[in-house]
């Protein structure tokens, strides 16, 4: 190739734009995949262009799937139909959300959590799968300052459940969750009929509410405590034993199905890597959680009516003589369908707990309505809530993918810019391209070869 001026080398931005345009067209046409030789040998810029193009295609597909979910796969069409219900408690919640100018979905999450806490711990949901406690994991999604904490406070003002539900505790370890329920007696007490080593419950309702105000704090606690926090949350959701007894007699263990736990995580989407990791997804954690979005586009620009929020006293279910919350026929049919998928090995891990989570939401809606027995409408409305949860979870997954891509891209840009700058300098010093290339490290030579192959740099 004839000699070229130094200025003839394309800038990094120009080369990247060219690669991105070509790759977007190739991915859209379906003529390139991750293992394509051009990607494998094309260097970081070409690989990044493929990632960018693939991410765009994935987002488009996800958006199309979200908009076109069928009744067979999700059981619902538009989750906003939930707010068309004529139930007075749902209409009240929406009206108060407008006055607070907060997402009604996020406020619904807080309300469902309180409803779950109000159901007696010894009354489980029952289907042919067995008995399951109505313990609930909630993820309220939004950026910092997006109203997640304000929502928790607002919910406390708009509904009266007719009993003291306490407050949500922040904890610093998994074991601390167990300690919220009780402690171990350190000595005999004849007056109280307590023996050393007995479990002493902290409250007669065996209930605790836990909150992680920012998912970053959960990440820090998990890093410090190993796997205990997330394992405790999963165990708590299913009603498994909590805590552990040590050989010396220390520690605490809460027996299975003898407590009510409601845990809320305030989640910033781009920081949710831990709870959305491959290991946690395989273990079913994201699928056990009800995801509520603190963003709500219909309220953008909303003009409040100037009235202060009002408090509604909810009807209290009559739990006398009730031993279980019985599944309806529609619920049993869905559990049966999901069991078939599981037996066939075709059940998405993210959906492996969706039917049970929907049943728990239905039970909470039942309690909000002041009933102790489920009706079909509870299940139908819960399906709309689950669909909102699915869409919010997808939103978080896309935010994580974008954050990862941007972080990787930033590193790629820096490395490639460094190589281009070095080669420009060596060329200006009169070095031949062969000598300049030879002076690079092995990894940098690979980057340079890739830049040449994609036209991001010119030989001389």
Number of C-alpha atoms within 10 A of each C-alpha: 6 6 9 11 10 13 8 10 18 15 14 18 12 12 18 21 15 16 20 21 12 15 24 21 13 15 18 13 9 9 10 17 13 13 8 11 10 16 21 13 17 22 22 23 26 26 22 23 22 23 20 19 21 18 17 16 15 13 17 12 12 16 14 11 12 16 12 11 15 12 9 7 7 14 15 20 16 15 17 13 12 18 16 10 13 10 11 13 19 19 15 18 24 21 15 23 23 18 18 17 19 22 23 25 26 28 28 20 26 24 24 25 23 25 22 25 27 22 23 18 20 17 20 25 20 18 19 11 11 8 16 20 28 32 24 28 25 23 27 32 27 21 16 13 8 16 21 30 16 13 25 22 13 20 22 17 13 20 19 17 21 11 8 9 17 11 12 16 17 17 18 17 19 21 19 16 24 22 20 19 26 17 18 18 14 14 11 13 11 8 6 7 8 15 15 11 15 15 18 13 17 14 11 8 18 18 24 23 22 19 21 20 19 20 24 18 16 25 19 12 19 19 13 13 15 13 13 17 23 21 17 21 23 21 15 25 23 18 23 18 17 24 20 14 12 10 7 6 11 12 15 22 20 21 13 14 21 18 25 27 27 25 23 26 22 28 28 22 22 17 18 20 21 17 18 20 14 11 11 19 18 15 16 20 23 23 24 26 25 26 30 30 25 25 21 13 9 8 15 9 8 11 10 12 8 7 9 10 17 13 15 15 12 16 15 18 16 12 14 7 6 14 13 18 21 20 22 17 12 13 21 17 12 15 21 15 12 19 16 13 14 14 9 9 9 11 15 14 18 20 17 21 19 24 21 20 24 24 27 23 27 26 30 27 24 21 26 27 19 15 17 21 18 20 17 14 13 21 23 17 20 25 25 22 26 25 24 22 24 21 20 23 24 17 18 24 18 18 18 19 16 17 16 14 16 14 11 14 19 11 13 18 16 11 15 21 15 13 18 22 12 17 20 18 14 17 17 12 10 9 15 14 16 10 11 18 20 12 14 16 10 11 9 19 17 17 23 22 19 24 25 15 16 20 17 25 21 17 14 15
